[in-house]
Amino acid sequence: MSTRPGSPVREDSAPWYRQFWPWFLIVLPGSVVVAAFVTLYIAHRHADDLVVDEYYKDGLAINRQLAKQDTARQRGYSARLIVSDDRIEVDTGGVKGLAGLRLRLSHPLEADRDFTVQLRRTGETRYAAALPAPVASNWHWILDAGEDGSWRLDGSLARGDFRGDNGG
């Protein structure tokens, strides 16, 4: 620093790392980098399961699924699901004489939350089972006879399918 007469005297004698403005200018881009890594982690950890690796095989399976749905329609089968707390009941129309049915419930976005329950007959056309996990509106369901596999009913849960306050 110059001490000549008439030259301005600097009042900030602290080093740069003890000053406000350099840290302010470093923190702004640094926080963006940290936010980018947090966003990357969230995107990787909670990725949607919408993309199918074997789309050709799945496309061919659609014809078999449609044939099973047609078989159920021709036989006059129908189903209405009733969810209450940790239990599910299925009122069937036309399905008689089977000891049990298979019900697959799938989350609309997260495949790791999907599960299958075996329904036991509780009446002439009514089947029921305990739910291993909670379900909500918009979950998809597939009902079939299990190993028989000759027919299939499917749909999605709506608010009217719930008893109590668990339809959200």
N, C-alpha and C positions, 0 to 999 in steps of 0.2 A: 504494500500500500504506500502510496506517495504521501510524503509529508511536506511537500512544497507549499509555500504560501499561496493562497488563492485556489488550491485544489479542493474539491469536495471531500469531506470526511465521511467515511462509511460508518453507519451506526450498527449494522448487523455484523458482529464479529463472530457469531456462532457458526460452526461448520454446517454444510448443506443438510446433513441428516438430522439436524435438530431444528430445521425450519419446516413450516407448515406446507408451503406450496409444492415442493418436490414430492412429498408423501401424498398429497391430494392428487397430483397428476399420476402417481404410480398406482394408487388404490383404484381409481376408476377402471382402467383396462384390466387390472388384476381381478376385480370383482366380476367382470364379464367372463373371464376365463374360468373362474370357479363356478359361476352359474352355468356355463356351457357343459362342464364336466358333470354337474348335478343333473342337468337335463338329459345328458347322454346316459347316465346311470338309470334314471327313472324310465327312459324309453326302452332300455334293454331289459330291465327288471320286470316291467309290466307290459310287455309286448302283446299285441292282439294275436289271437290264434286263427286268423281269417284265411291265411294263405295255405293251400293244400299242396303238398309235394307231388302226390300222385293224382293229378287232376284227371288224367285220362281214365284211370281205373275207376275213380269216383264218378266220372261221367257215364261210364258203362253201367255202373250200379244203379243209376237213377232209373233206368228202364225196369230193372227188377223191382225197385221200390214202388214204382207206379203200378206194376202188375199186382203186387201185394195189396196196394190200396184199392185197386179195382176189385180184387177178390173179396175184400172186406165189404165194399159197397154192394156187390152182388149178393152177398150173404145177408145183407141188412144189418151189419154190425155198426154200433155207435158207442161213444163213451163220453161221460161227463165226469171231470175230476173235481174233487172237493178236498181242499187243503185246510187242515186245522192244526195249529201249533206244530207238533212234530209227527203228525200222522197224515196219511193221504188215503182217500177212499175213491173208488172208481165205480160209478154206476154204468153198467154196460147195457146196451140194447141188442138183443139177439145172441149174445155170447152165453151159452149154457153148457153145463156139464164139464167144464174144465176145472181142475183142482187149483190151478194157479195161472197167473199171467205175468209177463215181464214188462216193466215200465222203465223206460230210459228217460231221464231228465237231463237236459243240457242247457248250460248257461249260454245266453246269446253271444257272448264275447270271449269268455275264458274257458277253454276246454279242460283245464285242470280242475274245474269245479263240477264237471259232469259226473253223474253216478247212475247206477241201475239198482232197482229194488224188485224183489220178487213179491208179487201180490198173492195173498191167500184168499180163497173164497170165504165170504162171511154171510152170504145169502144166495138166493137163486141166481141173481145177476149182479151181485155186488162183491167187490174185491177190495182188500185193504192191506196196508203195510205201514210200518214206522219209517219215518224219513231220517236218514243218517245225517242230513245237513239241511239248513233252511233253504227254502226256494221263494221266489218272488214273481211278480207279474212279468210277462214276456219270456219266461223260461219255455223252452220247447220240450215237447214230450212225444214219445213213440211207445205205443202199446201193441204188444203182439203176444202170441202164445208161447214164446220162448223157442224151444228146440224145433217145434213144428215149423215155424217160419213161413207158413203158406199165406198168411194175411197180416195186415198191419194197419193201425190207425195212428194218426199223428195230428198235432195241433200245438197251440201255445197257451200258457196260462194267462188268464185275464183276472182283473180285480174281483169279478163276480164269482170266481172259483175259490175264494178264500173265506173262511169263517173266522171272525175275530179281526185283529188289527195287524196281520202280517202280510198283507198284499202289496206292500210298497217295495 
